[in-house]
């Protein structure tokens, strides 16, 4: 089979190709996968769902798969090429976690892919997978009683350093639950754009179009999809601005900001505008929102999405908030939101590739940047105004320690109780927290400060 034919016919080839690109470019899988789905007309098809299942399944279970593969791979696994590793991972994932193809067909497909990408290694691929079929039942993992951290890391597919860190923070029981939750499919959650439609009306319209949804448990604008026959982004509901895909925890941050009519908001790490456009909806297109980001491409996407949603009060500005803000912004806003760049370790269900590239050393680097951004952003808060700091991380280095350091260095700010719009179960010691295993949403942290 030639290269072009393989690409057309084999979802396994495309899965390996995507995984190779994720590895080589330190990239997120989502955009690369979406590009391939569109390029090959796979969106909403059975093959497209299979491709998505393979890519994210391998990324979620990579540690588990590698534990097994190292037992059968003859040679140094660490020195194997990324392509061979990913061919074997895709094959083993299908054999162990999916029953969509007979075992012999999975092995044959893996060998075909190897013959295209690395012909000299096709025999090794064949041998490893067939050995697994013969002897896989004999593979054991670390003893959960004698070495629980090593067991959780290997079986539930998380780096050992992270498992040990979480065990110290949350205990072994919760750590195991978090890791297990990280390997589950996240809910497909959307936010009704209340500038155009109510949540109930959107839910009814989606149902009429064959989409089954239910109201989110906590976000007043949230809907959780129970099924999506084809991508929501391809529907008129999305194209006409009635909804935005957004995790429920991310939605709750806007209720934590809780702006009132005609107030002003500065969003200093706005990205593509998930929270900024939600804040505009809460303000009912009154007041003003200034959205800043260093990435011009993200701001262009924000402007495009704001137009789609009918948002008229957002002004965008490119800026580097690791440097001081312009004087014109000093003490000028009722609310300043710092959705800080972070490790993303609370979003591993959606972005499982993160866990294989973040190290403990990265946390200190993120914290340094977060401290700088929070300090610089604080100058934009007017007297009596509020500063909201949030991350999608579970790590104290990025959360409590940054918040505590800020308060210690800024006596003119004080910790502020979170908005009454936030359910009390998410408030721990005056701080906002969500967890994937407990709340079925991304893991977020937030602290609210008031300028005295």
N, C-alpha and C positions, 0 to 999 in steps of 0.2 A: 504494500500500500504506500503510495507516495505521500509527501508531506501535506499537500493541499487536500487530498482525499481524507487523510487522517483527521485533519482539523475539522472537516465538514461532518464526519461521521462519528467521531469519538468524543464524548463528553469527558472521558478520562484524560485524553490528550489535553483538552482545554483546561481541565482542572490542574493538571501538572504545570502547564504553561503559566497559569495565573499564580499558582503557589511559588513557582520559580521567580516570577516578577516581584511578588511580595517580599521574598527573601533577598533578592539581589538589590532591590531599590529601597529597602526598609519602608515599604509602602503599606497603605491600608488596602485590604482586599476588596472592600465595597466598590470603589470607583473603577477598579480594573475589571471586576466581575460585571458591573453594569455596562461597561464599554463592550465587553465580549457578548453579553446578552443582546444588546442592540445591534452590534455588528453582524451577528449570526442569526438575527430574527428569532431569538429564543425566549424573549420576554413573555411570560404567561403560558409557556408550553411545558409539557412533561419533561423534555430534555433540559429546559432552562431550570426547572425545579431540581432535577438531578444534579446539574452542574453546581448550583448553589449549595445543595446538600453535601456534595463531595468537598467543595472548597472549605466551607465553614466547619464541616465535620472533622476534617483533618486538622484544621487550626485549633479547634477546641480540644481534640483528643491527642494532639501531637506527642505529648509526654508519655501517655499510655502506650501509644503505638511504638514509639522509639524504645521504650523499655523492652517490649517484645522483640522488635526487630534486631536489637543488639545481641539477642541470644542466638539468632540464626545467621546473622551477617558474618561471613568469614573475612576478617580484615578489620581495620580501624574505622568504626562507624563515623567518627568525627571527621575523617579525611575523605569520606565518600562525597561525590558531587551532590549539589543541591537537587539536580534532576533525578538522580538515582534514589536519593532519600525520598523525594516526593512521589516518584512512581511507586515505590514500596509502601509508602504511607497511604496513598490512595487505594492501592490494592488491598492492604491489610484492613483499612477502615471498612471497605466493602465486605470483606470476609467476616469481620468481627462485629460490626455494628449495623450492617445492612443486609437484607436478604433479597434484594431486587434482582440479582443475577445468580445463576448457579456458580459454585466455586470454580469449576473448570473454566467457565467463561471469564470470570474475573482475572484468573491467572493469565489466560490467553491474551486478554486485552492489555494487561500490564506489560507482557512481553512484547506485544506489537508497539506499544508506546516506546519502550526501551530501544527497540530496533530502529526507530526513527531518531530518537534523541541521543542515544549512546549505544550503538550496535554491539560494541565489545562487552557491554555489561548485561546484555539481555539474558545470558545464561545464568548470571548471578540472581537476577530478578526472578527467573523461573525457579531456581533452586530454593531461594529464601521462602517464597510464598508456598511452594509445595511442601517444604519442611514444616512450615507452620501448620498446614492442613494435617500433616501426619502427627506432629508432636505438640501442637499449640496447647492442648489441654494440660500438658505437664508444666507449663510456665507458671511460676509463682511470683507474687509481689512481696515487698517487705512485710514483715509481721506487724499487723496493726496494734498489737498489744506491746510488743517489745520496742518498736520503732515507729510510732504513729505518724510522726511528721514525714518520714520517708515514704510510708505507705500512702498517705494522702497525696503527696507530691507525685508519686508514680501512678497510682491508680486513678486519681482524679485530675491528673494532667496539669499541674501547676509547678513552677520552679520552687525548689526546696527553700531558698532564702525567703520567698514570699510566704510560704506555708508556715515557716518558723516565726516570721514576724507577726502574722495573723494569729497564730496560736498564743503568742504572748499577749496580744491585745484582746482577743475575743474568746480564748479557750479552744480546746481541740474540737469539741462538739460543734460549735458555731463555725469554726474554720472548715471543717469537713462539709458542713451544710452550704457555706458560701462557695466552696470549690465545686461542689456538685451542682449548685444553681448556675454557676458560670458556664457549665457545659450543656445547659438546657437551651432550647430555642427561646429567645426573648419574645414577649408579646408584641404584636404589631399595633402600636398605639398612635393615635392621631389626635390632633387638637382641632376642634371646630373653630373656624374663624368667625367669632361672634359679631364682627363688623358686617357680615353678610348673612349669617344664618345661625339659628340656635342649635345647641347640641342635639336636642330631641328631634328637630326637623331634619337635621343632617342624618341622624340615625334612621329615620323613617325613609328618607330618600335613598340612602344606601341599601336599605332592605328591599325597596322596590326594584332596585337595579341588581339584586341577587347577592348583595354583600351582607353577611350576618355580623352584627356588632352589638356591644353592650356598653353602657356607661362605665367610664373608669371609676374606680372606687373612691378616689380622693380629689382629682382635679375636676372642677365644675365644667370645664370645656373638653374633657378627655373622652375618647371612645376607644375601646379595645376591640380590634377586629377578630372575629372567631374564624372567619375564612376569607380569603381574597382570591377569587378565581383568576384574576389577572391583576397586574400592578396598579395600585391606586394612582400612581403618577401618570398613568396613561388615560385616566378617566376624566370626564368633563368636570366632576366634582373638584378634582385637583386643579385642572387647567383654568377653571373659572374662579379659583381662589377661595373655595369653601372650606378647605382644610389644609393642614400641614402635618406631616409625619413628625412626631416629637414624643420622646419618652415621658412618662407621667412625672417622674422626678424632676426632669427639666422644666416641665410645665409648672410644677409647684414653686419653683424659684420666682416666677413672676408674681405669684400670690404672696410670696415672702416680701418682695419689693413693695407690693400693694400701693401703687400710685393712685392718688385721688384726682378728680377732674381738674384739668388745666395745670397740673403740676409738671415739673421738668425732670427729665431723667437723662443721665449720661451712662452709656454702656461702653466701657473702655476696651473690652475684648469681645467685640460684637460678633465676629465670625460671619456666618451667612444669615444671621438675624433671627434665629428661632425664638430667642427671648425678647428681642427688640420688637418684633412684630406682634408677639403676644402682649407685651406691655402697651403697644399702641391700641390693641383691641380693648384692653382693660380701661384705657383712657378714653375710649370711644372716639378716637381721632381728635382729641382735644389736647391742650398742652403742647409740649415739644419733647422730642427724643433726639439726642445726638449720639450716633453710633460710630465708634472709632475702632479701627483695626489696622495692623501693619500690612496686611495682605490685600492688595488692591483687587485681586481676583475674587476674594470673598466678599468684598464690599460691592462689587459689580453684581454678584449673585444675590446679595442682600437687597440691592435696589430693584433688581428684577423681581424678586419674590414679594417685595413690598407692593410693587405695582400690581402683581397678580392678586394679592390679598386686598387691594383697595386701601392700603395704608398711605396716609398723606402727611404724617407729622414727623417722619424720620428724616433727619439730615445725616449723611454719611461723610466721614472725613478720614483720610489715611493718616495714621500717626503711630509712632513708636512710644508706647506708654512706659517703657523702661527708661525713658528720658522725661524730664519735667514737662508738664502740660503748659500750653501757652497761657500767658497772664490773663487773657480774655476769659478763660474758663474758671478762674479762681473764685471760689465761694459763690458759684453761679447756679447750682442745681439742688433741687429738693432731694433727689435720690441719685446715688452713684452706684452702679452695679459693676463689680469686678468678678467676672466669670473667668477665673485665672487659667492660663495654660497649665496643665498638670499631667501627671502620669497616666490618667485615665483608667486607673486600676479598679474603679467602680463600674466600668462599662465592658467588662470582659465577655459578657454574653454576646454583645454586639460587635466587639472588636477583639476577638481572641488572640490576634497576632501580637497585641501589646504585651502579653505576659511572657512572650519568648524574646523580647528585646529590651524591656525595662529591667534595670538592675538596682540594687540598693543604692549605689553611688549616684544614680540619676535623681533620686529623691532630694538629695542635698542641692543639686543643681536647680531643680524645679523650685525648691523653697527659696533659694536666693533670688530668683527672678520674681516669684510671687511676693516676697517682701518688698521689693523695689516697686513693683506695679501698684500694690496696695497703698504704699506710702505716697507715691506720685498722684494716684487717683484721689486720695483723701483731700487734697487741696481744692478740689472742685466742689466739695460739699459746703453748702451754705450753713450758717449758724442755725441750729435746730434741725438740720437735715440729716439724712441717714445714708450710711455707707454699708453696702451689702457685699460680702466676700463669699464666693462659692467655688467649689471644685467638684469634679466627678471622680474623686479619689476617696479611698478608705484609710489613707495613711496619715497618722498624726503629724508627721514632719511637714505635710502640705496643708494641714487643717488647723488643729488646735494650736500647734506651735507657732504657726504664722499669725493666727489671730491674737494669741497671747503676747507675742513679740510686738505686734502693732500697738496694742493697748499700753504696754509698758513704755513704749517710746512716744506715745501721743496722749498725754493726760487730758487734753481738751476733747477727747472722745471717750465715750463710755459704752459698755456692752448694753444692748437694747433688747428687750424681750421680742421674740418673733411675732409677726402679725397674727391676730386672732383668726385670720383666714386659713391659717395652717393647722391641720389636725394635731392635737396635743401628743399623739403617739410618736410623732416625728421629732419631738423636742426632748433633748437630753441635756440637762445642766445648762439650759438656755441656748443650746446650739441645735441647728437643724441637721438631721441625719436620716438617710434612707439606705436600705440594704437589699440586695437582690434576693437573698434567700428568705428574708422576712416579709418584704413588701412587694415582691414581684415587679420591681422596677430597678433602674440603675442605682448604683450607690453614690449618693451625693452628700456633700457637707456644705453648711452655710453658717455664717456668723453675721449678726447685724450690729452695727455701731451707730451711735448718735453723736453728732457734734454738739458739744455743750455751748 
